[in-house]
Amino acid sequence: MRQPIHTVYGGAHLFRHDVGAKFGRIALNVLEQHRDLLPVPDEVAVRVQAKLRTRPVEDYRIDFEDGYGYRRDEEEDGHAAGAALEVALGMSAGTLPEFLGLRSKSFHAHGRARAVRTLRVFFRALFERTGGALPRNFTVTLPKVAAEEEVTALIRALEDLEAPASVELMVETPEALRNLRGMVAAAGSRIRGAHFGPYDFTSSCGVLGSAQDLGHPLCVHARNQMLVELAGTGMWLSDGPTRILPVGSREDVERAWKAQWEDIHRALSCGFYQGWDLHPAQLPLRYAAVFHFFEAHLEEAAMRMKNFVAQSAQATRVGAEFDDAATVRGLHTYFLRALGSGAMTEEELEAHCGLSRAGLEQLRF
């Protein structure tokens, strides 16, 4: 299964089954207004435009936490049931994003009862309409998690509800970072990924709001530790969102897109291939930055991969770059990620490398 390149978080009270199409329309309008602000060639912009027309939102999280707030129990029950109805409508109409899920409130002692209640209302209402079926690739995201016991409680709640959802953990505190391996183990076979929450994390370390940024040294440290702790486990890691939203004047959009561009390229260079988006106007830049990142390295990567394959996995040298099986793993990752993100088609892979997707996936190092 491919990893989505982003997750969109939206308040549960606003969720509709056609949210992806709505985001796409808004994003296309923003792209039309500000195409000249995207630092990409026309062929990349055309690919971005096509993406926004066909699959503008890859992953969406129905949010009962920060994007929703605290409300009366009866009101949250109503929104949970309403979100379930919209999911059922989307399953029937085929309008849901490829990946979907919900973010509950935390499973800390003070919020657990409400979190479990929301899950119960949502899944029971959904299963009543779908005969027990979930959308494919459905996940529950656990925020503010700090201890294994909270993960165990979530797994138990999902088992009680007979809800075959996967689980993502949000790393938002130093405690979560220290306990990450144990929490992943507690989730067992349900675990799918870990999302970094940069602003809660920096706040918990005493960083002032004005200094909180994805490029802050504490964020760099946390992402590096997540990557090292979970390398080789198959876990999907996600960076957080760019704080500045591209709304308002042309200057505001330009400033926000510049910050988002830097955040995305930094994450990709460091091995984080997924991030958050919070607003439709962030989508054109998301896809432009991802597609540009892979396009910029294509010719060199293709030459090195072709040379490596031609030498039957012996150590090779192209120009000043030395490749053996270990370094070519990075090229292998590059091409798989480029295919998965939509930055490259299977036809382009074969044209550049002489490899089919099946051939690429079967390479062993």
N, C-alpha and C positions, 0 to 999 in steps of 0.2 A: 504494500500500500504506500502510495506517495505521501509525503508530508505537505500540508498546505503552506503557502508562504506567508500567510497572515491570519489573524483572527480579529473579527470585528466584535466589539462589546457594545450592546445596546440595552437600555432599560426594558425590563420585562413588560411594563405597562404599555410600551410602544411597539412591541413585536407584532408583526403581521407576516403571514405565510409568504408574501411576495416582497419581503424586505430587500432581497438581493436585487430584484429588478428596479426597485425604487432607488437604491443606492447607485445603481448603474446609470440611471437617467440623470441623477444629480451630478455624478462624476463626469459623465460625458459633456454636460453643459459647462462644467468648470474647465475641462480640457479644451473645449472649443474657445472659451474666453481667453485662456492663458497658455495656449500651446507653445508660444514663443519663449515662455519661462522655463520649459523643460530642457535641460542640457543634453538632449539626445538627438541623433540624426532622424530624418524623416521616416526611415524604414522601421526604427524602433517605435516611433510615435504611432505609426500605422498598426503595429502589433498591439500596442497599449489600447488603442481605440477598439480593435477587434475583441480584446479581452473584456473590456468594459461593456461591450454589447452582448457578449455570449455568456460569460461567467464572472460578473463583477465582484462577487463576494465568494471567496473559497470556503471560509469557516466563520460561523457566527455563534456568539454566545448570548443566550437569553439571560440577562443579568438581574439577579435579585440582591446584588451587593452594592458596591459603590455607585454603579450607574442607576440604582433604584432607590436606595435609602431605606429608612425605617418608616413603616406605616402601620396602621391598625391591622390586627390579625385578619379581620374580615375582608379588608381591602386587599391584602396580599393573597389571601385564599382566592379571591375573585380573579386577580391577575394571573395566578398560577393556573387556574382552570381555563382562563381565556387563552393563555399561551399554549396550553395543551390542545385546545380546539384549533388554533391557528396551525400548529404543527400537523395535526391530523388532516386539515384542509390542504396543507402543502404536500403531504405525502400522497394524497389523492390526485392533486393537480400537477404534481411534478415540479413545484416552484421553489422547493427548499434548496439552500446551498448544499454543495457536495458533503461538507462537514458541518455538523450542528451540535449544539449542546446547551447546557445551562450552567450558570455559576450561582451556587447557593450562598447563603450567608455562612459565616465561619462555624466550625464545630467546637469553638471554645465553649466553656460551660455556660456562659451567659446567653449565647445565641443558638445553641444546638437544638433546643426544642423547636424554635421557629424554623431552623433550616430543615429539620426532619419533616416538620409539618408541610412545608412548601414542597418538598420532594414527594411526599405522600399524595398531596392534592394533585400535583402535576401528573405523576405517573398513573394514578388511578383514573383520572379524567381522560388521559391519552389512551390508555389501554381499553377503556370502555368503548372508545370510538374506533379503535384499530384492531380489536381482537387480540390485544397483547403484543402488537408489533411496535418496534421502535424504528425511526429512520436509521439507515445505515450510517455508520461512523458517528454515532451519538456518544457524547462524553459529558461527564459532570466535573466541573472545575471546583476545586476546594480552595477557598481563599484564606489568607491569614493563618495558614496551618503552621504549627510549630513543633508538634509532637506526634509520635507514632500512634498514640491512643486516639487522636482525632481521626486519623486515616482509618484505623480499625473500625471506629464508630460509623464512618461513612460507608465502608464496605458492608458492614452489618445491615445498615438501613437499606442499601440497594438490594441485598440478598432477601431481606424481609419483603420488599416490594416486588421481587422477581423481575428486577429491571436489569437487563444485560448491558448496561452502559459501561464504557471505559471511564477511567479517572485521570484527571490532570491535577497536579499540585502547583500551588502558587508560592514561589519563594520570595517572601516579602520582609523577612526579618533575619537577623544574624542567627537566631535559634533555628530557623528553618534550614539555613545553610549548614549549620553544624550537624543537624539531625537528618540530612537529606537521604543518605543511604538507608537508614533505618525506616524512614517514612515510605520510601519506594518499596522496600521489602514488605512493609505492612500492607501495601496495596495489592501485592501478589500479581496474578495474571491480568488484573484489570488495568494496571498502570499503563498509560500511554505517553505522558509527557510531563514536563515541568516548565511553567511560565515564570519569568522574572518580573517582579513588581518593583520597579526602580524607585518610585517616589515614596512608597511606604518604607522601603528598605533604607533609603537615605534619611528619611525622617526618624526612623528608629535608631539611627546612629547619631542623631543630633545635628544633622545638616540643615541649614536654613533653607526655606522654600525657594528663595531667590537663587540659590546655588545648586539646586537639584536639577540634574541633567543626566541623560544617558551616557554622556562622556565623562562623568565624574569618576575619579579614581576608585571610589568605593563600588560603583557599578561595574567598572572594568574588572575589579578583583572578584566580585560576586559571580559574574558571568564566567570568568576563567575557572573558578572553583567548581561551578556547576558542570562545566564542560569536562573537567578532569575527573570529577567524582563519577560522572555517568557515561564517560566514553566507553564505547563498545557494548553498551546495554541495549541499544536500539531505541532508547528514549528520545522523544521529540522535544527539543529545547526551543523555547521562544523568548526573544527579547521583549522588552516593554515598548510602550508607545512614545512617540515624540510629543513633548509637552505643548508645543506651540501649534495651534490649529490654523490651517490656511483659509481663514475667513476674514471678510472685511475688504479693505482696499487692495489694489493691485500690489502695493508695497508690502502689505501684510501677507498676502499669498506668497510672494517671492521670498520673504524672510522665512516663513514657515516651511516652504518646500526646500529651501537651502538647508535648514536644520534637519529636516527629515531625510534628505539625500545623504547627508553626512552620517546620520545615525544608521541608516540601512547599509551603507557601504562598510561602515565599521563593523557592524554585526556580521555581515557576510564574510568579510575578511577574517573574522575570528571564529568562524564555524557555527554561527547562529543563523539558520536559514528561514526563520519564521519570526514575525513580530506582531505587535498589535496595531490596529487602526481604530480610531474613535469617531471619524467623521468621513462622509462620502468624498469630500474634497481632498482627502489624503490618498485616495485610491489611484488617481493618475500618476502621482509621484511614486507610490509603492511599486507599481508595475514597471514604470519607466526605469527606476533605479535598479530593480532586480534584473530586468532584461539587459540593461546597459552593462551591468557587472559581468554577466556571463558572455555577452558579445565582445567585450573588451579583451577577454582572455582566450577567445575562440581559436584564432589562428595558431598561437603558440601551443595551446593545449592539444589541438588536433595533430600538429606536427610531432609532438612528443609521444602521443598515444600511438600514432601510426608507426613510428619508428620502434617503439617498444614492442608492439604486437609483431612487427616484421622480424624482430630479432628473437622471437619465440621466448619472451620473458627473460632474456639475458640482460645484464646491466648494459645500458646504452648511454651515449652522450650526444646531445644535439646542441651545437654551438657551445656556449659556456655552461649549459645546464646538464648536469649528470643525473641520470635516472636509473634507479634499480627498482625492484618490485615494491619496496616500501614507499618510495616517493611517488610512484605511479598510482598508488592507492588514492592519492589526492586528486589526480587526474580522473580516475574512475568516479570519485565522488562528484567532481565538477560536472561531468557529463550526465550522471544520473540526476543531479540537482537541476541542471539546465533543462533536461527533459521534463522533469516533474513540475517545474515552475512555469512552463510554457515559453521559456526563452528560446527553446530550440525544438524543432520537430524531429521525428524519427527519420524523415527523408533528409534533413539537414545533417543529422548525425552520420548517416551512411555516406553522404556526399563528402563530408570533411574527413571522416576517419576510416571509411570503408568497413564500418561495423554496423550490424543491425542492433536494435535494442536488446534482443535476446542474446546476441553475441557479447554485447557489453556486460550484461548481467551475469553471464557465465564465466567471465574472466576471473581467474584466481591468482592470488599473489602469495 
